[in-house]
Amino acid sequence: MSSSVKTNPAGTARNTGTARNTGTARSTRKPATRRRALPLAAVTAIAAFAPLVWGTTYLVTTDFLPAGHPLFAGLARALPAGLVALAFGRALPKGVWLFRAAALGLLNIGFFFPLLFISAEHLPGGVAATLGAAQPLVVVFLAVAVLKDRLLFWRLAWAVTGAAGVGFVVLGRSAGMDLVGVVAGLAATASMALGIVLTKKWGRPDGVRPIAMVGWQLTAGGLFLLPVTLLVEGIPPVFDARAVAGYLWLGLVGGLLAYALWFWAIGHLPVTRASLLGFLSPLMAATLGVLLKGESFGLLQIMGLVLAFGAMLLGQLGGRLGGFRFRGARASQLTRS
């Protein structure tokens, strides 16, 4: 019995004959499967790892690293980890990404790291970290200006609530205020906030893994810090085992691993929700300060912490406190919410 061959819209041939049994073997090729997107809760949990680890920076800086060398601390955290990430990522920026990688490297690494360490040296850990809780408020307005997002009431409300909590903590009786530390902490917050928004705006080049993007930024920031560090500070005169352990922790865990997970998560989460996770950093720093350094918070500071962390938790639920509309949803479906 004759049969004809036609071409389907995809351009492949298919047999349209009427014979039921042609004696030819059936194709054993399995249809292509699509990778299932992770649920929103799983992506959020992965993203939360980074600010939790970053909250240890303040304790490590004051108790493990040589004092008076914030630039070198930023360099040691960035450049070695960046070179390792480049080796694993096996991709270099090209075209417009040469500029973008350099800009993100300066904002997220080159400017942010030394300002962070300066703040950590001048303020108690919990206070220094809590200054970063102002980041969501900055991100809300930057997202409107850069990403053309709508200024939704719930986003602004949780960001303002968190910022109010920051104010209570900083103005507490035992806050140990230091102008240099406060200015450095707020400048670091603004730098990282702009870096987060631009990371969301520019995304990632096709075929480039997150580890490669981390390598670009860590290396760019480290190369910026290299001459500045040598000219301004130099190398610390003494390295002991504690300093080496501190630099390794900050570089490999707080730098390479944390940033790889963070930048991956930013691509799957709404930028304002991702920024609200920054409240976990002061929670970790404050907890370590109380448990390991004997720091204490007054009633006003405790109220501030509750406000900041409550804003983070409720902000993850979106515009409805119940959050039921997110149950079972996939992260890829919520990146614009």
N, C-alpha and C positions, 0 to 999 in steps of 0.2 A: 504494500500500500504506500502510495507516495506521501511525502510530507514536505512542507515548506519551512524555510527558515526566515524568521523576521528579527529585526533588531529592536530591542526595548529602549526606552529613553536613556538608559545608562550606557548604551552603546555595545552591549553584549548580545551574542546570538542566543536565540531560544528556539527549540523545536516546537512547531505548531501542528505536527501531524496528528492524525486521528488514531493511529495505532496505539494500543495500550502497552504492548510488549514489543520493543524493538530489538531486544537482545543486547542492548548496550548497557555498560555498567553505569550505575548511578554515581553522581559526584559525592565524595565523602568529605568535601570541604565544609567546615563548620562556619556558620555565619559569624561575622565580626561582632564581638561583644563590647559594649560600652562600659567603661569603668564607672562604677557607682560613686556618686559624690558623697562625701562624708556628711553626716548630720551636722546641723549648726552647733549643737552642744559639743560634739567631738572637736570641731574646728576651734571653737572657743577655748576648750580645755588645752589644746595644743598651743594656741596663742598665749594662754596664761602662763605657760612655762617661762617665757622670756622675762616678763616683769618680775616674776618671783625670784628668778636668778639675779636679775639686776638689783633687787633689793639687798642682796648680800654685798654689793660693791662697797658700801659705806663701812661695814665692819671690816672687810678685808683691807680697805685702804688705811684705816686708822690703826689696825692691829697687826698687819702683816707687811705692809710696804714701807720702804724708807720715806721718812717725812720730808716735805719740801720739794718733791719731784712730781708734781701732777702731770706735767707734759710728758715726762718719760713714762709714767704709768699709762697714759693714753697711747703712746707709741708702742710700748710693749704689749698692750692689749690688742692693738689693731694690726700692725704690720706682719708679725709672724703668722697669726691666724689667717690674714688675708692671703698670704702666699700659699698656705696649705689649702685654702679654699680654691684658689686658682688652679692648683695642681689637680684637685678632684673635679672641678667644674670643666676643665679643658675647653674653655672658650674665652676669648678676649672681646672687649667691646669694639664695635665698628660703627662708622658713620656718625649719626646723631648721638649714638649711645656713648661715644667718647666724652661728649659734653655732659650728658645726663649722668653717667657713672661718676664723673668727677664732682658734679654738683651734689649728688646724693651722698657721695663719700665725704664731702666737706660738712654737710648739714648733719648727717647721722653719725659721723665718726670724727672727722678732723676738728670740728668746732665742739661737738657735743662731749667727747671724752674728756678733754682737759678741763672744760668748764665743770663737768660732773665731779672730777677729782678735786678741783679747787673748792667746790661747795662741800664735798665730803670732809675735807681737812679743816674747814672753818665752822662747821655746824655739827651738832649731834646727829647720829645716823637717821633717826626717825624724822627729825625736822627737815634735814637735807632731802631725804627721799620724798617727803610729803609736798615739798615745793613742786615736784613733778606732777602732782595731782591737778595743777592748773592747766596741764596740757590739753585735756578734752575741751575746755572752754576756748582755747586758742584754735584747736582743730575745727570746732564747729564753725567759726567765722572764716577760717581759711578754706574750708570745704565749700562754703557759699561763694567765696571770691574766686577760687581756683577751679573747683570741680563743678560749679554752677548748681550745687545742691540747694534744695529748699531749706529755709531756716524753720525747721519744725519745732513746735513748742516743747515737746518732750525731750528733744536733744538738748535744747538750751536749758531746760529746767534741771536735768540731771547734771549738766556741766556746771551750772551756777551753784547747785547744791554742793557738788564736790569742791568747787573753788571756795565756797564759804567754809567748808570743813578745813581746807588748807589754812584759811585765815585764822580760825580758832586755834589750830595747832601752833602756827608760827607766833601768835600773840599770847600764847600761854605763859604762865609765870616762869616755868622752868625750861623755856624753849632754847635759851642760850643764843640769842640773836647776835648775828655778826653781819655787818653790812656787805662785806666782800662775799661771804658765803651765800647770802640771800640773792645778791645781784647775779653771781655766777650760776646759782641754781635756776633762777628764772630765765636767764639767757640760754642755758642748756635746754630748758623746757621748750622755749620758742624755737630753737634750732631743730630739735627732734620733731616738733609738731609740723613744721614746714616740710621736713624730710618725709614724714609719714604721708602727708597729703600729696606730695609730688610722686612718691612711690606708687600710690593708688592711681594717680592721673596717668603716669607713663606706663605702668604695667611692667611686663617683662617681654623681651624679644622672643619671637617664635623659635622653639628648639633650644632655648637656653634654660638650664636648670636653676632652681633657687640658690644652690650652693655656689654657682658661678656668679650670680648677682651679688651674693654676700662677699665673694672674693674681690669683685671689682670695687665695692665700696670700702671694705676694710683696707685694701691695698692703697686706694686713692687717699683715704684719710691718713693712713700711716705714712705715705710718701710726703704728704703735706706737713705732718708733724716731725718728720726726721730732721730737716735742717733747722726748724724752729727750736726743737729740743736741744740740739747740739749747740746752737748759738746762745740760747737763753739759760738753760739749766745744766747741760752736760749729763754725764752718766753718774748715777749714785756711786759714791766711793766704796760702799760695802754692800755685798749681797750675801745674805745668809739663807739657810734652808727655808725659813718662813717666807722670805721675800720671793724666792723662786716658786714656792708653792702658791703664793698669792698671785703672781703673774701668770702662772699656768692656769689657775682657776679662772681668772678674769679673761684670759685670751682664748682658751679652748672652750670652756663651758659658757661663760658670760659673753664671749664674743662670737666664736665660730658657730657653736650649736644654737645658742639663743637667737642670734640674728637670722640664721637659716630658717628656723621655725617661725620667727616673727614675720619676716618678709613673705614667706609662703602664706601665712595666715592672712596677712593684709590683702592679698589677692582674692581671698574667699570671704572676707567679712566686710560689712559696711565700715567705712573709715572711722566714723564717730564711735561706733561700738567698740572697735579695736582700741581706740585711744582710751576709752573708759577703763580698760583692763590695766592701765597704768597705775590705778589706785592700789593694785596688788603690791607694787614695789614699796611704797611706804609701810604697808602692812607687814611685809617681811622684815624691813629694816627696823621698824619699831619693835616688833616681836623679838628680834635678835638683840636689840639694845636693852630691852627689859630683862631678857633671860641671861644674857652673857656679860653685860656691862653695867648692870645695876641702875640703868636710867629709869626715870619715873615720869609719869604724866599726871598733870592735875586734871580736875574735873572738866575744865574748859577744853583741854586737849583731847580728852577721851570723847567728849561730845563731837569735836571736830573729826576725829577718826571715824566715829559711827556715821556721821553725815557723809564723809568721803566714800567709805566703803559701801554704805547703803546706796549711794548714787551709782556706784559701779555695778552692783548686783541688779538693781531695778532697771538700770539703763540697758542691760542685756536683754530685757524682756520687750524692748521696743516701746510703742506708744500705748500699749495696754498693760496694766499692772498684772493681769492674770497671765498674759503671755501665751494663751491657748492657741492663738493663730499661728505660733511658730512650732507647735508640737508636731513632730514627724516631718517637718519641712527640711529641705536640703539647703546646705549653705550656698550652693550656687544659685539658688532661686531667691536669695535674700540679700545679695550684694548691693542692690539698689534701694533697699528699704531703709 
